[in-house]
């Protein structure tokens, strides 16, 4: 069944209703060498919200703060109908050791800065952006809960953290009556599926909605790259900068291009674009609430939104799964084996809880 941006989904273990595709505002501004100028960014915002989209993702450090400032400007007059998500921890000011990190001082300063830049009294969803492996989790959770009690933040979430730490935090929050984490933002796409080992199952069990970033693997799944691009050659265009970025991250590889080939084959069968197929695959995962799309132009955004109408057959879904399959590793492989199931269930076939 086709979805629309106003086919809202509940975010994790909360009553918050969000669109099935989130608009990524990291493309608002060109300070990173690619992205959209103000007028173009405004068109992206209007196109998304005009079709019922309400879930917009940014961070305090995106494009040097331009992302939050533009988003705040665009959201004026329609603030109450939007779910604005931002993040903290990655801000670094030279000479100030406390300007970044997950600790309380950084948290409160970052939220105050984001409130100013967004021109709002509250943040709908605040993510811990990157786990720092330093700050005690009780300090983080208590600080987040204090902000919720003050009304400056409505919901809290986490990104880029190990599964065991997230589950520990959620348990502590539950036991102490603090605000629970309602969302987990991770990199997840047909190329990068390691979240299937522990992060995604953990999120489903602990009540966090999964919000994947880079659902098109930095553009690799759009089909715009070829084997000729497996060099570090750069040019002055946004695509050239992005290509070098993907090469540096290891996203643009022979394996990822082979996966993109299968995506293109399925897209041709459906009369759809590769980007729509890549996004549709992510949307089919029951643990996924809303992939974050990072379009730079209205044409790209319009194409991405078409993913909501894509209906993959079981055969096509199986081919895509096979193309990007990963080894889940220990203990998942042994726990899924027929031998272990037979030993632990006495030979009974028991359907796992979904």
Helices and strands as residue ranges (DSSP letters): E 9-10, E 17-18, E 21-24, G 25-27, H 38-50, E 55-57, G 62-65, H 66-75, G 79-81, E 83-88, H 104-118, E 123-128, H 137-150, E 153-159, H 163-176, E 181-187, G 194-196, H 199-206, E 209-213, G 217-222, G 227-229, H 238-249, H 254-270, H 274-283, E 291-293, H 298-305, G 306-309, H 314-323, H 332-335, H 338-345
